[in-house]
């Protein structure tokens, strides 16, 4: 319903094609390219990763601290998602007056690529752990 309200002004051919092209470019730039980078970077630079991570004892501790933070963060987010998501799901399923607006607001984080979140966390964690990525 909300998607129809958003696309309705774009009935003409050029704006609609531009919107589709823009969304595909956004997806490629924020979801596909970071994934390809990570998948190719690790095998190609394994010697450097091994040297910096496993041969320096302080970095092993930092890596384990990062994994602990990641686990705690994921558990907190899962708890909040269940706590907030179940009542919102019931409200949207019943079709309240503003359910289409809430449905749209719920779908925004779903379509935001997780790589953007991973990139922001990667920028934040070194400052929390007093560690510089170089």
MARBA-3410 file (N, C-alpha, C, O; in Angstrom, 1 decimal):
134
0.8,-1.2,0.0,0.0,0.0,0.0,0.9,1.3,0.0,0.7,2.2,-0.8 ~ 1.8,1.3,0.9,2.7,2.5,1.0,3.6,2.6,-0.2,3.9,3.7,-0.6 ~ 4.0,1.5,-0.8,4.8,1.5,-2.0,4.1,2.1,-3.1,4.6,2.8,-4.0 ~ 2.8,1.8,-3.2,1.9,2.4,-4.3,1.8,3.9,-4.2,1.9,4.6,-5.2 ~ 1.7,4.4,-2.9,1.7,5.8,-2.7,3.0,6.5,-3.1,3.0,7.6,-3.5
4.1,5.8,-2.9,5.4,6.3,-3.2,5.6,6.3,-4.7,6.2,7.3,-5.3 ~ 5.2,5.3,-5.4,5.5,5.1,-6.9,4.4,5.9,-7.7,4.7,6.2,-8.9 ~ 3.3,6.2,-7.2,2.2,6.9,-7.9,2.7,8.2,-8.7,2.4,8.3,-9.8 ~ 3.5,9.0,-8.0,4.0,10.2,-8.8,5.0,9.8,-9.9,5.2,10.6,-10.8 ~ 5.5,8.6,-9.9,6.5,8.2,-10.9,5.9,7.3,-12.0,6.5,6.4,-12.5
4.7,7.7,-12.4,4.0,6.9,-13.5,4.7,7.1,-14.8,4.6,6.2,-15.7 ~ 5.2,8.3,-15.0,5.9,8.5,-16.3,7.1,7.7,-16.4,7.7,7.2,-15.4 ~ 7.5,7.5,-17.7,8.6,6.5,-18.0,10.0,7.0,-17.4,10.6,6.2,-16.7 ~ 10.4,8.2,-17.7,11.8,8.6,-17.3,12.0,8.6,-15.8,12.9,8.0,-15.3 ~ 11.1,9.2,-15.0,11.3,9.2,-13.5,11.3,7.8,-12.9,12.1,7.5,-12.0
10.5,7.0,-13.5,10.4,5.6,-13.0,11.6,4.8,-13.3,12.2,4.1,-12.4 ~ 12.2,4.9,-14.5,13.4,4.3,-14.9,14.6,4.8,-14.1,15.5,4.1,-13.7 ~ 14.6,6.1,-13.8,15.6,6.7,-13.0,15.6,6.2,-11.6,16.7,5.9,-11.0 ~ 14.4,6.1,-11.0,14.3,5.6,-9.7,14.7,4.1,-9.6,15.4,3.7,-8.7 ~ 14.4,3.3,-10.6,14.8,1.9,-10.6,16.4,1.8,-10.7,17.0,1.0,-10.1
16.9,2.6,-11.7,18.4,2.6,-11.8,19.1,3.1,-10.6,20.1,2.5,-10.2 ~ 18.6,4.1,-9.9,19.2,4.6,-8.7,19.1,3.6,-7.6,20.1,3.4,-6.9 ~ 18.0,2.9,-7.5,17.9,1.8,-6.4,18.9,0.7,-6.7,19.4,0.1,-5.8 ~ 19.0,0.3,-8.0,19.9,-0.8,-8.3,21.4,-0.4,-8.1,22.2,-1.2,-7.6 ~ 21.7,0.8,-8.4,23.1,1.3,-8.2,23.4,1.4,-6.7,24.5,1.1,-6.2
22.4,1.8,-5.9,22.5,1.9,-4.4,22.8,0.5,-3.9,23.7,0.3,-3.0 ~ 22.0,-0.5,-4.4,22.2,-1.9,-3.9,23.6,-2.4,-4.3,24.2,-3.0,-3.5 ~ 24.0,-2.2,-5.5,25.3,-2.7,-5.9,26.4,-2.0,-5.1,27.3,-2.7,-4.7 ~ 26.3,-0.7,-4.9,27.4,0.0,-4.2,27.5,-0.4,-2.7,28.6,-0.5,-2.2 ~ 26.3,-0.5,-2.1,26.3,-0.8,-0.6,26.2,-2.2,-0.2,26.4,-2.6,0.9
25.8,-3.1,-1.1,25.6,-4.5,-0.7,26.5,-5.5,-1.5,27.2,-6.3,-0.9 ~ 26.6,-5.3,-2.8,27.4,-6.2,-3.6,28.9,-5.9,-3.5,29.7,-6.8,-3.2 ~ 29.3,-4.7,-3.7,30.8,-4.4,-3.7,31.5,-4.6,-2.4,32.6,-5.2,-2.4 ~ 30.9,-4.2,-1.2,31.6,-4.5,0.0,31.7,-6.0,0.3,32.7,-6.5,0.8 ~ 30.7,-6.8,-0.1,30.8,-8.3,0.0,31.9,-8.8,-0.8,32.7,-9.7,-0.4
32.0,-8.4,-2.1,33.1,-8.8,-3.0,34.4,-8.5,-2.4,35.4,-9.2,-2.5 ~ 34.5,-7.2,-1.9,35.8,-6.8,-1.3,36.2,-7.7,-0.2,37.4,-8.1,-0.1 ~ 35.3,-8.0,0.8,35.7,-8.9,1.9,36.0,-10.3,1.4,37.0,-10.9,1.9 ~ 35.3,-10.8,0.5,35.5,-12.2,0.0,36.9,-12.3,-0.7,37.5,-13.3,-0.6 ~ 37.3,-11.2,-1.4,38.5,-11.3,-2.1,39.7,-10.8,-1.3,40.8,-11.3,-1.5
39.5,-9.9,-0.3,40.6,-9.4,0.5,41.2,-10.4,1.4,42.5,-10.5,1.5 ~ 40.4,-11.2,2.0,41.0,-12.1,3.0,41.9,-13.2,2.3,43.0,-13.4,2.8 ~ 41.5,-13.9,1.3,42.4,-14.9,0.7,43.6,-14.2,0.0,44.7,-14.8,0.1 ~ 43.5,-13.0,-0.6,44.6,-12.4,-1.2,45.6,-11.9,-0.3,46.8,-11.8,-0.6 ~ 45.2,-11.5,0.9,46.1,-10.9,1.9,46.2,-11.7,3.2,46.3,-11.2,4.3
46.1,-13.1,3.1,46.1,-13.9,4.2,47.4,-13.8,5.0,47.3,-13.9,6.3 ~ 48.5,-13.7,4.4,49.8,-13.6,5.1,49.8,-12.3,6.0,50.3,-12.4,7.1 ~ 49.3,-11.2,5.5,49.3,-10.0,6.3,48.3,-10.1,7.4,48.6,-9.7,8.6 ~ 47.2,-10.7,7.2,46.2,-10.9,8.3,46.7,-11.8,9.3,46.6,-11.6,10.5 ~ 47.4,-12.9,8.9,47.9,-13.9,9.9,49.0,-13.2,10.7,49.1,-13.4,11.9
49.9,-12.4,10.1,51.0,-11.7,10.8,50.4,-10.7,11.8,50.9,-10.7,12.9 ~ 49.5,-9.9,11.4,49.0,-8.9,12.3,48.0,-9.4,13.4,48.0,-8.8,14.4 ~ 47.3,-10.5,13.1,46.3,-11.0,14.1,46.9,-12.0,15.0,46.8,-11.9,16.2 ~ 47.6,-13.1,14.4,48.0,-14.2,15.2,49.4,-14.1,15.8,49.7,-14.8,16.8 ~ 50.2,-13.3,15.3,51.6,-13.2,15.8,51.8,-12.2,16.8,52.8,-12.2,17.5
50.8,-11.3,17.0,50.9,-10.2,18.0,49.8,-10.6,19.1,48.7,-10.5,18.8 ~ 50.3,-10.9,20.3,49.3,-11.3,21.3,48.2,-10.3,21.7,47.1,-10.7,22.0 ~ 48.6,-9.0,21.6,47.6,-8.0,22.0,46.4,-8.0,21.0,45.3,-7.7,21.3 ~ 46.8,-8.3,19.7,45.7,-8.2,18.7,44.7,-9.4,18.8,43.6,-9.3,18.5 ~ 45.2,-10.5,19.3,44.3,-11.7,19.6,43.3,-11.3,20.6,42.1,-11.6,20.5
43.8,-10.6,21.7,42.8,-10.1,22.7,41.8,-9.1,22.2,40.6,-9.2,22.5 ~ 42.3,-8.2,21.3,41.4,-7.3,20.7,40.4,-7.9,19.8,39.2,-7.6,19.8 ~ 40.8,-8.9,19.1,39.9,-9.7,18.2,38.8,-10.4,19.0,37.6,-10.4,18.7 ~ 39.2,-11.0,20.1,38.3,-11.7,21.0,37.3,-10.7,21.7,36.1,-11.0,21.8 ~ 37.9,-9.5,22.1,37.0,-8.5,22.6,36.0,-8.0,21.6,34.8,-7.8,21.9
36.4,-7.9,20.3,35.5,-7.5,19.2,34.4,-8.6,19.0,33.2,-8.2,18.8 ~ 34.8,-9.8,19.1,33.8,-10.9,19.0,32.8,-10.9,20.2,31.6,-11.1,20.0 ~ 33.3,-10.6,21.4,32.4,-10.5,22.5,31.4,-9.4,22.4,30.2,-9.5,22.6 ~ 31.9,-8.2,21.9,31.0,-7.0,21.7,30.0,-7.4,20.6,28.8,-7.0,20.8 ~ 30.4,-8.0,19.6,29.5,-8.4,18.5,28.4,-9.3,19.0,27.2,-9.2,18.7
28.8,-10.3,19.8,27.8,-11.3,20.4,26.8,-10.5,21.3,25.6,-10.8,21.2 ~ 27.3,-9.7,22.2,26.4,-9.0,23.1,25.5,-8.0,22.3,24.3,-8.0,22.6 ~ 26.1,-7.3,21.4,25.3,-6.4,20.5,24.2,-7.2,19.8,23.0,-6.7,19.7 ~ 24.5,-8.3,19.2,23.5,-9.1,18.5,22.4,-9.6,19.4,21.2,-9.7,19.1 ~ 22.8,-10.0,20.6,21.7,-10.5,21.6,20.8,-9.4,22.1,19.6,-9.6,22.2
21.4,-8.2,22.3,20.6,-7.0,22.7,19.6,-6.7,21.6,18.4,-6.4,21.8 ~ 20.1,-6.6,20.3,19.3,-6.3,19.2,18.2,-7.3,19.0,17.0,-6.9,18.7 ~ 18.5,-8.6,19.1,17.5,-9.6,19.0,16.4,-9.5,20.1,15.2,-9.6,19.8 ~ 16.8,-9.2,21.3,15.8,-9.0,22.4,14.9,-7.8,22.1,13.7,-7.9,22.2 ~ 15.5,-6.7,21.7,14.7,-5.5,21.4,13.8,-5.7,20.2,12.6,-5.3,20.2
14.3,-6.5,19.2,13.5,-6.8,18.0,12.2,-7.6,18.4,11.1,-7.3,17.9 ~ 12.4,-8.6,19.2,11.3,-9.4,19.7,10.3,-8.6,20.5,9.1,-8.7,20.4 ~ 10.9,-7.8,21.4,10.1,-7.0,22.3,9.2,-6.0,21.6,8.1,-5.8,22.0 ~ 9.8,-5.3,20.6,9.0,-4.3,19.9,8.3,-4.9,18.6,7.3,-4.4,18.3 ~ 9.0,-5.9,18.0,8.4,-6.4,16.7,7.1,-7.1,16.8,6.3,-7.0,15.9
7.0,-7.9,17.9,5.7,-8.7,18.0,4.5,-7.9,18.1,3.5,-8.1,17.4 ~ 4.5,-6.9,19.0,3.3,-6.0,19.1,3.1,-5.2,17.8,1.9,-5.0,17.4 ~ 4.2,-4.7,17.2,4.0,-4.0,15.9,3.5,-4.9,14.8,2.7,-4.5,14.0 ~ 3.9,-6.2,14.8,3.4,-7.1,13.8,1.9,-7.4,14.0,1.2,-7.4,13.0 ~ 1.5,-7.5,15.2,0.0,-7.7,15.5,-0.8,-6.4,15.0,-1.8,-6.6,14.4
-0.2,-5.3,15.3,-0.9,-4.0,14.9,-1.0,-3.9,13.4,-2.1,-3.6,12.8 ~ 0.1,-4.2,12.7,0.1,-4.1,11.2,-0.8,-5.1,10.6,-1.5,-4.9,9.6 ~ -0.8,-6.3,11.2,-1.7,-7.4,10.7,-3.1,-7.1,10.8,-3.9,-7.5,10.0 ~ -3.5,-6.4,11.9,-4.9,-6.1,12.1,-5.4,-5.0,11.2,-6.6,-4.8,11.0 ~ -4.4,-4.2,10.7,-4.8,-3.1,9.7,-5.4,-1.9,10.4,-6.4,-1.4,10.0
-4.6,-1.3,11.4,-5.1,-0.1,12.0,-5.0,1.1,11.1,-4.6,0.9,9.9 ~ -5.4,2.2,11.6,-5.5,3.4,10.8,-4.2,3.8,10.2,-4.1,4.3,9.0 ~ -3.1,3.7,11.0,-1.8,4.1,10.5,-0.9,2.9,10.2,0.3,3.1,10.2 ~ -1.5,1.8,10.0,-0.6,0.6,9.8,0.2,0.6,8.6,1.3,0.1,8.6 ~ -0.2,1.3,7.5,0.6,1.3,6.3,1.8,2.2,6.5,2.9,2.0,5.9
1.7,3.3,7.3,2.9,4.1,7.7,3.8,3.3,8.5,5.1,3.4,8.3 ~ 3.3,2.7,9.5,4.2,1.9,10.4,4.9,0.7,9.6,6.0,0.4,9.8 ~ 4.1,0.1,8.7,4.7,-0.9,7.8,5.8,-0.4,7.0,6.9,-1.1,6.9 ~ 5.7,0.8,6.4,6.8,1.4,5.7,8.0,1.7,6.5,9.1,1.4,6.1 ~ 7.8,2.2,7.7,8.9,2.5,8.6,9.6,1.3,9.1,10.8,1.3,9.3
8.9,0.2,9.2,9.5,-1.1,9.6,10.3,-1.6,8.5,11.4,-2.2,8.7 ~ 9.9,-1.4,7.2,10.6,-2.0,6.1,11.8,-1.2,5.7,12.7,-1.8,5.0 ~ 12.0,0.0,6.1,13.2,0.8,5.8,14.5,0.1,6.3,15.4,-0.1,5.5 ~ 14.6,-0.3,7.6,15.8,-1.0,8.0,16.0,-2.3,7.3,17.1,-2.8,7.2 ~ 14.9,-3.0,6.9,15.0,-4.3,6.2,15.7,-4.1,4.9,16.5,-5.0,4.5
15.4,-3.1,4.2,16.0,-2.9,2.8,17.3,-2.2,2.9,18.1,-2.2,1.9 ~ 17.7,-1.6,4.0,19.0,-1.0,4.1,20.0,-2.2,4.2,19.9,-3.0,5.1 ~ 21.0,-2.1,3.4,22.0,-3.3,3.4,22.7,-3.4,4.7,23.1,-2.4,5.3 ~ 22.9,-4.6,5.1,23.6,-4.9,6.3,25.1,-4.5,6.2,25.8,-4.3,7.2 ~ 25.6,-4.4,5.0,27.0,-4.0,4.9,27.2,-2.5,5.3,28.3,-2.2,5.8
26.2,-1.7,5.2,26.3,-0.3,5.6,26.4,-0.3,7.2,27.1,0.5,7.7 ~ 25.6,-1.2,7.8,25.7,-1.3,9.3,27.0,-1.9,9.7,27.6,-1.4,10.6 ~ 27.5,-2.9,9.0,28.8,-3.4,9.3,29.9,-2.4,9.1,30.9,-2.4,9.9 ~ 29.8,-1.6,8.1,30.8,-0.5,7.9,30.8,0.5,9.0,31.9,0.9,9.5 ~ 29.6,0.9,9.4,29.6,1.9,10.5,30.1,1.3,11.8,30.7,2.0,12.6
29.8,0.0,12.1,30.3,-0.7,13.3,31.8,-0.8,13.2,32.5,-0.6,14.2 ~ 32.3,-1.1,12.0,33.8,-1.2,11.9,34.5,0.2,12.1,35.6,0.2,12.6 ~ 33.8,1.2,11.8,34.4,2.6,12.1,34.3,2.9,13.6,35.1,3.6,14.1 ~ 33.2,2.4,14.3,33.0,2.7,15.7,33.8,1.9,16.6,34.4,2.4,17.6 ~ 34.0,0.6,16.3,34.6,-0.3,17.3,36.1,0.0,17.6,36.5,-0.1,18.7
36.9,0.4,16.6,38.3,0.8,16.9,38.3,1.9,18.0,39.3,1.9,18.8 ~ 37.4,2.8,17.9,37.5,3.9,18.9,37.1,3.4,20.3,37.6,3.9,21.3 ~ 36.1,2.4,20.3,35.7,1.9,21.6,36.9,1.0,22.2,37.1,1.1,23.4 ~ 37.6,0.3,21.3,38.6,-0.7,21.8,40.0,0.0,21.8,41.0,-0.7,22.1 ~ 40.1,1.3,21.5,41.4,1.9,21.4,42.4,1.2,20.5,43.5,1.0,20.8
41.9,0.9,19.3,42.7,0.1,18.3,42.6,0.8,17.0,41.5,1.2,16.6 ~ 43.7,1.0,16.3,43.6,1.6,15.0,43.8,0.6,13.9,44.7,-0.3,14.0 ~ 43.0,0.6,12.9,43.1,-0.3,11.8,44.1,0.3,10.8,43.8,1.3,10.1 ~ 45.3,-0.3,10.7,46.3,0.1,9.7,47.2,-1.0,9.3,48.1,-0.8,8.5
END
